[in-house]
Amino acid sequence: MFYQDEVSLLDFGCCGFGFYLWDIAVSFSYVAKKYRNDLLEAYNTIFPLPDSYEKLLEGFYAGMFIEAFNFYIGAPDADEWIINKINELATNEFIKYTNDERFLLV
């Protein structure tokens, strides 16, 4: 936030030290699928990814959406959106995750 030519930080809800793959998974919700591998390749040049990174990213990606829903539950006009989004994720991503099928980088 800018105030009188000074920058102030606000909204520290997601600030802190956590597992770096969680941060990458969150960024995937903002990055087009065609650029996700590029993001990982660039990240991997700085910090090597573990062998199991894809499965971990998918778990964090699913968890991120589940966590985000708590901000919308009870909000006006959010019920239909939440139901539709949960159905979409369950059909397209969550079922693949539970069946050990890749979905995030395909």
N, C-alpha and C positions, 0 to 999 in steps of 0.2 A: 504494500500500500504506500502511496506517495502522499506526503503532507508537507507543505511549505518547503519544497525542494529536498526533502529528506525521505529516505526509504525506511519503512518499518515493516517488520515481519509479523504475520498473524496466521492463525489457523494451524496449529501445530499437531493436529490430530494424527497425522501419519509420520511425524518426525520421531526419530530415535534410531537406535541401533537394532537391526534385525537381520534376518537371514537375507543375503543379497539376492537369492533367486526369487524371493517374494517380490522384491522391487522390480526385477525384470518381468515377472509375470504380470504385475500391475501395469507396467509400461506397455505390455502387449495389448491391453484393452484400448490403448490410444494409437497404436501403430498398425497400419494396414498389414494384412497377412503377408503380402509380397515383400515386405521389408523386415520381417521378423528374423529371418536367417541372417540378414546383413547386420542387424543389431547384435545378434549373438556372436557373429564373427568378429565384429569390432570389439565387443566386450572381452572376448576370449583372448585377444591380443594383449590385453592389460591384466586380466585375471583369469587364469585357466578354469574352465568349467569342469565339474566332475563328470565321470562317465555316465552317471544316472541323471544328468541334468534335465533331459527332456521329460521324463516321467515326473520328476520333482516339479518342474515348471507347470506341468498340466495340473498337478494337485494343488499347487498354489493359485493357479488361475481360477480353478473351480472354487476354491476357498475364498478367494477375493470377492467373487460375485456373491457368494452366500453372506459374507460379512457385510457387503455393501447394501444388501436388502434391508438391514435393520434401520437404515437411515430413512427409508421410504415407507415402511409399514405404518399404516395409520394416516399417512399424508393424504390430503384431498386429491382425488383423481388418480392415485397411484395404484390402487388395487388391481385394476385391469392390466396396467403396464407390468406390474410385478408378476401376476399370474402368467401373462404371455411370455415374459422373459424367462421365468422358471421353466415353463414348458419347452421353450426353445433350447435352453441350456441342457435340460434333462434329455431331450431328444437328440441333440447334436453333439454335445460334449461329455456330459456326465456319464451317459451310458457307455460311451467309448472308453472313458477313463476306467470305469469299473470292469470293463471287458479287456483291459490292457491293450487297447487299440490307440494308436497315436491320432491326435486331432489338432494340436496347436501349431505344428510346423509343416503341415501337409498342404 
